[in-house]
Structure formats: structure tokens, C-alpha cells
Amino acid sequence: MGSKADTKRRGATPKIEWPTILLIIACYVAWAAAGFLIWPHYPITALALLILTIALQSSLMHEVLHGHPTRDARVNEAFVFLPIGIVWPFRRFKTIHLRHHADERLTDPLDDPESYYQAMWQHEELPATMKWLLRINNTMVGRFFIGPWLSVVGFIIDDAKLIAAGDRTIRQAWLVHAAGLAVVIPVVTYGFGMPLWLYVLAPVWFGQSIIAIRTFAEHQWSENPEGRTIIVERTPLSLLFLNNNLHFVHHKSPTVAWYKLPKLFRERRDEWVRMNNGYVFPNYFALLKSFAFRAKEPVVHPVLRRTQEAGRAFRPRVRGHASTYGAGTVPVPAEPPKE
């Protein structure tokens, strides 16, 4: 039975996913047009378009690492070889993100490399300024403005330590990334005629900030692993996010192409909502209204808030407007005991 299902699945997957290839081409054409054609005459318009293309390429990198748009991993990597977003080496992103997809370990700061939580012992070792920045980073406005910097600085420091310790795989990933930068940086500085500092402080920074809108609430701690991943039902940013606002659907079907996710969600909407325990928001504006300047989650992981309490059960809050939105059949768990 398993082999037949596998054969059917392979047969249903096209060898080449042309919508993704066309979108990749459009992304790079828009990036080049913004720099070569628009920047000299309409600099503000060019910067805005560059922000959007960098955000889109980040989403395309995510799509590619999941095995799209062809069945050849080397060909797929070639599609996103040019690091127009400057910061993230594709091979490092791929390694880290595929580890993140172990849903039973989602949000655990010791096992999930994309967790925004910390263990208590980690948090207590930080200086007061960093603790304050992390609290700000757990608000939606804070994540938009300072989130990219905190992620990048921490990531580069960690990788530098691993390379210094002799990790050849990480060193190779950065060498490949450097080869891409050797193309992108001269194109920006000499081809576009744009100062590199401006490229970093506008398109790169705010391109990642747009992605931070999506990642801000993608995961929360829940005792049930399926309740840890969000569904945001509608957004005008769906194309930039490649429909990863339907993040729970992606986690349950990580090999499904981005353009198939909306239909998959519509066909089983009520089932998806039940499966993820009602962790659903109608749109990102609802998140902004609730958490623009208020932390959505604690910095310290609820289960790891004391080293001696690791492993203690915890039931998360289900936000009122999330649990009552739609079918309204998801019960709201009791608040955890105050300490």
C-alpha cells in the first residue's frame, strides 16, 4: 500500500513546477529593473521595489529548500544562488530550516533552531540590555524593526564560532555564499550606482522586516505539537509569503508547492482549524491590533522557565478572537497557574 501511495504522489508531482520558475525569473528581472532602470530616476520607487523583491526572494529560498521547482537539488540551488538579500547563505538556511520542521520539537529553544524562546538559564546569563531588546522583539512592531538585526547578528556570531572550531560544512556554505556576494555587491555598487550602506539599511533591512511579519506569530508553545503552528487565513502579502501565512498547512504538507496551498486549505478548512487547536487569525492586522506594542509570548519558554521544571506540562492560552473566529467550536483552555 505504501509503495502505491508513493508512486501516486510522485506521479502527481510535476518534474518542473513552471509557476515557481516563472516567479523566480520575475523576481530577478524586477530586482535588476529597479536598480538599473528605476533607481537613477525614481530612487524612492526603486527602493520600495527592491524591498519587495528581497522579501520575495527570501520566500523563494524557503520554497527551493523544500525541493522545488525541480527534482534536482543542484538545479534548485542555482535558482537562488544570487544572494540579493546579502545575509543568509542558502545552504545554512536549508540545514537550519529542515531541522526546524521536526514538529514534535517546535519552539523548544534547545532543539528548534528557529525558536524565539529561551531557556531560563540562557536568559539569566544575558545582560539587562539584551533582555530588554528580546522583550521588545516579542512585540510585532519590535520584531519588524529590530528583529532582522537580532537574528542576523546572533546567526553570524554562532556560525563564526562554529567555523573557528573547524566545521567544514558551515565554512563551505559561507564560501558558496561569498561567491554569490562577489556578483551581487559589484552589481549594486557599480551597476546600480547605489551605496552599499543604503542597500543594506533600506532594501535588505526592510525586506527582512516584511518576512518578520509572517514569522512573528508562526509558532507558539503548545503541549500538543499540532497547536504550535498558526493559520493566517487572508493577507494581501500572500504572494510575497508564497502562501506561508497558511503555515500549519505547510508544516503538515511541506513538499506541496506554494501555489497549491490555498486550495488545500479551502477544501479542508474546518479540519485544519480543529487540528491546530484554533490557533487561527483572520489576517495580520488582527495580530497587529493585539500585539503591536505588547509581547505575544514570553521570552522564556513556558516549560523551561526554571531548569528544575524542564518537562512540566503547560497549556497555552488560546486567544479569544482566535478561538471564536470561524466555527467557534474550539474551547479555551484554562490559564496556567500564576507563580
Secondary structure as GFF3:
##gff-version 3
##sequence-region A 1 339
A	DSSP	alpha_helix	2	12	.	.	.	ID=ss1
A	DSSP	alpha_helix	18	33	.	.	.	ID=ss2
A	DSSP	pi_helix	34	38	.	.	.	ID=ss3
A	DSSP	alpha_helix	43	65	.	.	.	ID=ss4
A	DSSP	alpha_helix	73	79	.	.	.	ID=ss5
A	DSSP	alpha_helix	90	100	.	.	.	ID=ss6
A	DSSP	three_ten_helix	103	105	.	.	.	ID=ss7
A	DSSP	alpha_helix	120	124	.	.	.	ID=ss8
A	DSSP	alpha_helix	128	137	.	.	.	ID=ss9
A	DSSP	alpha_helix	140	145	.	.	.	ID=ss10
A	DSSP	alpha_helix	147	164	.	.	.	ID=ss11
A	DSSP	alpha_helix	168	186	.	.	.	ID=ss12
A	DSSP	pi_helix	187	192	.	.	.	ID=ss13
A	DSSP	alpha_helix	196	199	.	.	.	ID=ss14
A	DSSP	pi_helix	200	204	.	.	.	ID=ss15
A	DSSP	alpha_helix	205	215	.	.	.	ID=ss16
A	DSSP	three_ten_helix	225	228	.	.	.	ID=ss17
A	DSSP	beta_strand	231	232	.	.	.	ID=ss18
A	DSSP	alpha_helix	247	252	.	.	.	ID=ss19
A	DSSP	three_ten_helix	258	260	.	.	.	ID=ss20
A	DSSP	alpha_helix	261	267	.	.	.	ID=ss21
A	DSSP	alpha_helix	269	275	.	.	.	ID=ss22
A	DSSP	beta_strand	280	281	.	.	.	ID=ss23
A	DSSP	alpha_helix	284	291	.	.	.	ID=ss24
A	DSSP	three_ten_helix	307	309	.	.	.	ID=ss25
A	DSSP	alpha_helix	320	324	.	.	.	ID=ss26
###
